[in-house]
Amino acid sequence: MNARTSLAKTALGWVGVAFWCLAPVGAYCLLTERASHESFDPPVAVDGVVKANAGALSRDVTLVLTWRAPGALMAPDWAGVVQAVPVAAGQAVASGDVVARIAGVDRIACASDYPMAGPVALKDKGQDVETLQRCLSLAGFDAAQDKGVYGQATKAAVAAWSKQTGAASDNGNAFDAAWLVFLPEENYELLTVDLEVAAQAPVGGTAIATARPSLTRAVLSSLEDSRGSEMTGGEAEPVPTDQEVAPEELITANPDESLLVGSMTIKLAQNRGEVAAEGLAELSGQVPPNTTSVNVKLQREGAADELLVPAAAVVAVPQGGTCVLRVEGSGIKAVVVEVVGDTSGSAIVKGNLSPGDRVRLSPVAEDRQCGST
């Protein structure tokens, strides 16, 4: 009985081994048999439509900016209390504007390279008198006939001006330089104002205001904008008076391209490589002071021979060349194209295509070639 039981167990063991060895083979044969009777649908071809390029073509470039900071406004030899400060940061000050009222006298701005050194009086002559006469003229008073001499025309002009400002001029016989605030340049755009109403007038030679830096040059460059390019933000530290750009990084705009800063079109100079002088003020208003560079666009209208094709239709082969596969009946034909730009998911191309043509999108590997198919 024991011998029979042992023999049965041995037989069952061999049967199990045979099953585990033959089961995978059987499963493989079964799957192969079924696969031979099954068929898979080929990939579905998807096509796009060629359109005329009615939009604009743009490219990203960088403007490298150069700024200049005018000198500060300096207090003359004032005495008394500050009674009014009619100017504020962000305002542009020109000759004839009232900067402050101190001790009952309006202190008038005057743009001049040569500030007066002190008071002048009837029969005086020299540079101080010439400066006074210039300031009188800028304020609307005529003293030109005296030509550097404090004469009767200057006396009459000083008398009239003193009535406006509240200054005591002894009927025009004398003029005090402390009645003026000398501007380094006309249209001095204030960045800060350091005068307080009800405070004592600052000591002579103290800075009472600073100017917003002025933009002196903006050059088109291929440099990536990595030097403080954001078009929003606070004040930056002063920058060098001139920024050099390597010749190989300079860009010249094409004759049909316009410079866009945000949504504003800025005029280019005749050399097409930098902003025109009259465009610098507009540009300055678009960027924070002392920004060293900013991303902008050169844009032109689409040309008649330019077309829009879906970007997924463009085929570039390793051997060189770019094409699209135009659908012709049940087949496709490679058409060589030149890609001249892109916009909103479409490539802008030139080639032997027409609006309305259909092109194959994301063609399969065996079709991705720029020869006839």
Secondary structure, DSSP 8 states (H G I E B T S, - for coil): -HHHHHHHHHHHHHHHHHHHHHHHHHHHHHHHHHHHH---------EEE-EE--SEEEEEEEEEEEEE----EE--S--SBEEE----TT-EE-TT-EEEEETTEEEEEEE-SS---S-EETT-BSHHHHHHHHHHHHTT---GGGTTB--HHHHHHHHHHHHHHT---TTTTEE-GGGEEEESSSSEEEEEE---TTSB---TT-EEEEE--EEEEEEEE-S---SS--SS--------S-----GGGB----TT-EEEETTEEE-B-TTSSBB-HHHHHHHHTTS-TT--EEEEEEEEE--TT-EEEEGGG-EE-TTS-EEEEEEETTEEEEEEEEEEEEETTEEEEEES--TT-EEESS--GGG--SS--
